[in-house]
Amino acid sequence: MDSKEKHTNESANADIIENSMRAEARNRKRESTRKINSLWLWLGVLILIAILLYWLFSIGIMESLAGVFNG
């Protein structure tokens, strides 16, 4: 094997390694994005539950069910 063939093989190996590293980076980014999106989704659900509870207490339904009297 002469030096040109050796250089070509090393270059091909470097390209393969580079492509696999890029693929791994894309996968890690996808996974972290999925986790962050999941966290935002659950935060939104918790906020909506808090708003619903506030609304129910403000119109008095939950106060009546809980036995809280205003005087």
N, C-alpha and C positions, 0 to 999 in steps of 0.2 A: 504494500500500500504506500503510495507516494504521499508527499506532504499536502498536495491539493485535495486528495481524497480524504485524508485525515482531517483537514480543516473543514471540508464539507460535512463529514460525519459529526464533528464537534458542533458545527453550526446547526445542523438538524436536531441534535440532542438539546442544544440550548433553546431552540424554538419550541420543542416539545415541552421542555421544563417551563418555559415562559408561558405557554398556552395553558398548561395545567395550573400554574400559579394564578393566572387571571381567572380561570374557571373557579378555583377555590375562593378567590376574593369575591367574585360575583355571588357565589353561594352563601358566603358569610354575610355579605351585605343584605341579601334577600332574607336570610333568617333573622338578622337584627331588625330589619324593617318590619318583618312580620310581628316580631315581639313588641316593637314600639306601637304598631297599629293596634295590636291587641290591648295594650295598656291604655291607649287613648279611648278605645271602645268601652272598656270597663269604667274608665273615669266618666265618660259620658253617661253610661247607665246609672252610675251612682249619683251623678248630678240630677238626672231626671227623676230618680227615686226621691231625692231630697226635695225637689220642686213639687212633686206630687204630694208628699207628706205635708209640706208647708201649705199647699193649697187646700188639702183636706182639713187641716187644723184651722185655717183661716175662715172657711165657710162653716165650721162648727160641727161637721159630721164626726170627726175623730174625737172631739171634746165630749160629745154626747155619748159615744161608745165607751170612752175611757172613764166617764163619770166625773168629769171636771165641770164644776159649776162656776159661773161668773157672778156670784153674789147670792 
